[in-house]
Amino acid sequence: MNILYYYYFLFYTKIIPDDEPHATTIFTLSLSESFLITGILEIISVHLYCVPFDKWIKITISLFIMLLNYFLYSIRGKGKEIVIAKPIIFKSKSLSIFAVALFFTFTAAFFIWEPNYIMQMLEHCKY
């Protein structure tokens, strides 16, 4: 997570400069995590019980993740520590960038294809 935070932060300072890069980083990281977590939980729910999540359940989970990340990275100051430490994977900047880009692409794609997958699963639930 530290590597994701660091490269999201770099994106919002170098590529798309932002007045509050730490806040934007926390928000974007939280959204990426919530797309993945709510999607996986909903797939499990539909697969086991044929019950999709209500939009408010997804919003609640997303808000919880945002509050948790805000507490961890902003209030506890871990975000600034990460930026100072400049973490990378296996001492390779290229590998780190690739992993972060892959994670972001996967979570964004998950946000797009997961509802279609859920709808297909629900069609099989109806007998």
C-alpha positions in Angstrom: 0.0 0.0 0.0 2.9 2.3 0.7 4.1 2.0 -2.9 0.6 2.7 -4.2 0.3 5.8 -2.0 3.7 7.1 -3.0 3.1 6.8 -6.8 -0.5 8.1 -6.5 1.1 11.1 -4.7 3.7 11.5 -7.3 1.0 11.5 -10.0 -0.8 14.3 -8.2 2.3 16.4 -7.8 4.1 15.8 -11.1 1.5 14.8 -13.8 -1.6 16.6 -12.6 -0.5 19.1 -10.0 -3.0 19.5 -7.2 -3.2 22.0 -4.3 -3.8 19.2 -1.8 -1.9 16.1 -3.2 -2.2 14.1 0.1 -5.9 14.5 0.3 -6.4 13.7 -3.4 -4.1 10.7 -3.0 -6.1 9.4 -0.1 -9.3 9.9 -2.0 -8.1 8.2 -5.2 -6.5 5.3 -3.3 -9.6 4.8 -1.3 -11.7 4.7 -4.4 -9.5 2.2 -6.0 -9.6 0.0 -2.9 -13.3 0.3 -2.5 -14.0 -0.6 -6.2 -12.1 -3.8 -5.6 -13.4 -4.7 -2.2 -17.1 -3.9 -2.8 -16.9 -5.7 -6.2 -15.4 -8.9 -4.7 -17.9 -8.8 -1.8 -20.8 -8.4 -4.1 -19.6 -11.2 -6.4 -19.4 -13.5 -3.4 -22.9 -12.3 -2.2 -24.5 -13.0 -5.6 -22.7 -16.3 -6.1 -23.6 -17.6 -2.6 -27.0 -16.0 -2.0 -28.2 -14.5 -5.3 -28.5 -11.1 -3.5 -26.8 -8.1 -5.0 -25.7 -5.2 -2.8 -27.8 -2.1 -2.4 -26.0 1.1 -3.5 -26.0 2.3 0.1 -24.0 -0.7 1.2 -21.4 0.1 -1.5 -21.3 3.8 -0.4 -21.0 2.8 3.3 -18.1 0.5 2.5 -16.4 3.2 0.4 -16.9 5.8 3.1 -15.5 3.4 5.7 -12.4 2.8 3.6 -11.9 6.6 3.0 -12.2 7.3 6.7 -9.8 4.5 7.5 -7.3 5.7 5.0 -7.7 9.3 6.1 -7.0 8.2 9.7 -4.0 6.1 8.7 -2.3 8.4 6.2 -3.3 11.9 7.3 -4.0 12.0 11.0 -1.3 9.5 11.9 1.1 11.2 9.4 1.9 8.0 7.6 1.4 9.7 4.2 4.2 12.1 4.7 6.5 9.4 6.0 5.8 7.4 2.9 6.7 10.3 0.6 10.0 10.8 2.5 10.8 7.1 2.4 10.1 6.8 -1.4 9.3 3.1 -1.4 9.8 0.9 -4.5 9.4 -2.8 -5.3 12.6 -4.8 -5.4 14.7 -1.6 -5.8 13.2 -1.1 -9.3 11.4 2.1 -10.1 10.1 0.7 -13.4 8.6 -2.4 -11.7 7.0 -0.2 -9.1 5.4 2.1 -11.7 4.2 -1.0 -13.6 2.7 -2.5 -10.5 0.9 0.7 -9.6 -0.4 1.2 -13.1 -1.6 -2.4 -13.2 -3.4 -2.1 -9.9 -5.1 1.2 -11.0 -6.1 -0.3 -14.4 -7.4 -3.5 -12.8 -9.5 -1.6 -10.2 -10.8 0.8 -12.8 -11.7 -2.1 -15.1 -13.3 -3.9 -12.1 -15.5 -0.9 -11.7 -16.6 -1.2 -15.3 -17.1 -4.9 -15.8 -18.2 -6.0 -12.4 -21.8 -4.7 -12.7 -22.2 -6.6 -16.0 -20.8 -9.7 -14.5 -23.2 -9.4 -11.5 -26.2 -9.0 -14.0 -25.1 -12.2 -15.8 -24.8 -14.1 -12.5 -28.3 -12.8 -11.4 -29.8 -14.2 -14.7 -28.6 -17.6 -13.7 -30.2 -17.2 -10.2 -33.7 -17.0 -11.6 -35.1 -20.4 -12.2 
